[in-house]
């Protein structure tokens, strides 16, 4: 019974992960699409109409920075750039699990520390963009903060899954069926 409940829990975590990744994917596509349109319009206005859009570079630069940090969780979901695969893949399965748990623990600790300091940072950087006076940097800093929190959730789910499959190796075979 514990094994079955654990397997059901893992499946719920995976469903949660899939939904969150889909939401992030849609959000990133919309924001990147907006950035591309703004940059294209900026080039047209600057070189064809000789009348540059003053705010375009500042806005897209700040958005790109926020998206980079918000994308940390998305990368963790797909295990992109979170493992040294050359070393990791040569280890026995059990040792891979140990390395994964250690890496996950280190990443959770670092992201937690970022989350712990972010409110102070956001408060100290509450300024408006120089070219768009009504738009505050705080918005972009909250996107970064959300990215860190989402990354922690992804890594926790991965750590729980790793521990579960180490304790119940038969779960991997059963889940594949």
C-alpha positions as CSV (number, residue, x, y, z in Angstrom):
1,X,0.0,0.0,0.0
2,X,2.8,2.5,0.8
3,X,4.5,1.7,-2.5
4,X,1.2,2.3,-4.4
5,X,0.6,5.6,-2.6
6,X,4.1,6.7,-3.3
7,X,3.8,5.9,-7.0
8,X,0.5,7.8,-7.1
9,X,2.2,10.8,-5.4
10,X,5.0,10.7,-7.9
11,X,2.5,10.7,-10.8
12,X,0.7,13.7,-9.2
13,X,4.0,15.5,-9.0
14,X,4.8,14.8,-12.6
15,X,1.3,16.0,-13.7
16,X,1.9,19.2,-11.6
17,X,5.4,19.6,-13.3
18,X,3.9,19.2,-16.7
19,X,1.2,21.8,-16.1
20,X,3.7,24.3,-14.6
21,X,6.2,23.7,-17.5
22,X,3.4,24.3,-20.0
23,X,2.4,27.6,-18.3
24,X,6.0,28.7,-18.3
25,X,6.5,27.8,-21.9
26,X,3.5,29.8,-23.0
27,X,4.6,32.8,-20.8
28,X,8.1,32.7,-22.2
29,X,6.8,32.4,-25.8
30,X,4.6,35.5,-25.3
31,X,7.3,37.6,-23.7
32,X,9.9,36.6,-26.3
33,X,7.5,37.3,-29.1
34,X,6.8,40.7,-27.6
35,X,10.5,41.4,-27.3
36,X,11.1,40.3,-30.9
37,X,8.3,42.6,-32.1
38,X,9.7,45.5,-30.1
39,X,13.2,45.0,-31.4
40,X,12.0,44.7,-35.0
41,X,10.0,47.9,-34.7
42,X,13.0,49.6,-33.1
43,X,15.2,48.7,-36.1
44,X,12.5,49.9,-38.6
45,X,11.9,53.1,-36.7
46,X,15.7,53.8,-36.2
47,X,17.0,53.0,-39.7
48,X,14.0,53.5,-42.0
49,X,12.1,56.3,-40.3
50,X,15.2,57.8,-38.6
51,X,13.1,58.2,-35.4
52,X,14.3,55.6,-32.8
53,X,12.0,54.2,-30.1
54,X,13.8,55.5,-27.0
55,X,12.5,52.9,-24.5
56,X,12.9,49.7,-26.6
57,X,16.5,48.9,-25.6
58,X,16.0,49.5,-21.9
59,X,12.8,47.5,-21.8
60,X,14.1,44.5,-23.8
61,X,17.3,44.4,-21.8
62,X,15.5,44.3,-18.5
63,X,13.0,41.8,-19.8
64,X,15.8,39.5,-21.1
65,X,17.5,39.6,-17.7
66,X,14.3,38.8,-15.9
67,X,13.5,35.9,-18.3
68,X,17.0,34.5,-17.9
69,X,16.5,34.1,-14.1
70,X,12.9,33.1,-14.4
71,X,14.0,30.3,-16.8
72,X,16.1,28.7,-14.1
73,X,13.1,26.6,-13.0
74,X,12.3,25.7,-16.6
75,X,15.8,24.4,-17.1
76,X,15.6,22.4,-13.9
77,X,12.4,20.8,-15.2
78,X,14.2,19.5,-18.2
79,X,17.5,18.9,-16.3
80,X,19.2,21.3,-18.7
81,X,22.6,22.4,-17.6
82,X,22.2,21.0,-14.1
83,X,24.3,17.9,-14.4
84,X,27.8,17.2,-15.6
85,X,26.6,14.3,-17.8
86,X,30.1,13.1,-18.8
87,X,30.8,12.3,-15.2
88,X,27.2,11.5,-14.1
89,X,26.3,8.9,-16.8
90,X,29.4,6.8,-16.1
91,X,28.4,6.2,-12.4
92,X,26.3,3.2,-11.3
93,X,22.5,4.0,-11.0
94,X,22.6,4.2,-7.2
95,X,25.6,6.6,-7.2
96,X,23.8,8.7,-9.8
97,X,21.0,9.0,-7.4
98,X,23.3,10.1,-4.6
99,X,25.0,12.7,-6.8
100,X,21.5,13.9,-7.9
101,X,20.4,14.3,-4.3
102,X,23.6,16.2,-3.4
103,X,23.3,18.5,-6.4
104,X,19.6,19.1,-5.7
105,X,20.4,19.9,-2.1
106,X,23.1,22.4,-3.1
107,X,20.8,24.0,-5.7
108,X,17.9,24.2,-3.2
109,X,20.2,25.8,-0.6
110,X,21.5,28.4,-3.1
111,X,18.1,29.2,-4.5
112,X,16.7,29.5,-0.9
113,X,19.4,32.0,-0.1
114,X,18.5,34.0,-3.2
115,X,14.9,33.9,-2.2
116,X,15.8,35.0,1.3
117,X,17.7,38.1,0.1
118,X,15.4,39.0,-2.8
119,X,12.8,41.0,-0.8
120,X,15.5,43.3,0.6
121,X,17.0,43.6,-2.9
122,X,13.6,44.3,-4.5
123,X,12.9,47.0,-1.9
124,X,16.3,48.6,-2.4
125,X,15.9,48.6,-6.2
126,X,12.4,50.1,-6.3
127,X,13.1,52.5,-9.1
128,X,11.5,53.4,-12.4
129,X,13.0,52.7,-15.8
130,X,14.6,55.9,-17.1
131,X,12.8,55.8,-20.5
132,X,9.4,54.5,-19.3
133,X,8.7,56.5,-16.1
134,X,5.6,54.6,-15.2
135,X,7.2,51.1,-15.3
136,X,9.0,50.0,-12.1
137,X,12.0,47.6,-12.0
138,X,10.1,45.8,-9.1
139,X,7.9,44.0,-11.7
140,X,11.0,42.4,-13.3
141,X,12.5,41.6,-9.9
142,X,9.3,39.8,-8.9
143,X,9.6,37.7,-12.1
144,X,13.1,36.7,-11.1
145,X,11.9,35.9,-7.5
146,X,9.1,33.7,-9.0
147,X,11.6,31.9,-11.2
148,X,13.7,31.1,-8.1
149,X,10.6,29.8,-6.2
150,X,9.5,27.7,-9.2
151,X,13.0,26.3,-9.5
152,X,12.9,25.2,-5.9
153,X,9.6,23.4,-6.5
154,X,11.0,21.6,-9.6
155,X,14.1,20.6,-7.7
156,X,12.1,19.4,-4.7
157,X,9.9,17.2,-6.9
158,X,13.0,15.8,-8.6
159,X,14.7,15.1,-5.3
160,X,11.6,13.3,-4.0
161,X,11.3,11.3,-7.2
162,X,15.0,10.4,-7.0
163,X,14.8,9.2,-3.4
164,X,11.6,7.3,-4.1
165,X,13.1,5.5,-7.1
166,X,16.3,4.7,-5.1
167,X,14.2,3.2,-2.3
168,X,11.8,1.5,-4.8
169,X,13.8,0.6,-8.0
170,X,10.8,-1.4,-9.2
171,X,8.8,1.8,-9.4
172,X,10.8,2.9,-12.4
173,X,10.0,-0.3,-14.3
174,X,6.3,-0.1,-13.2
175,X,5.9,3.5,-14.2
176,X,7.3,2.8,-17.6
177,X,4.6,0.2,-18.3
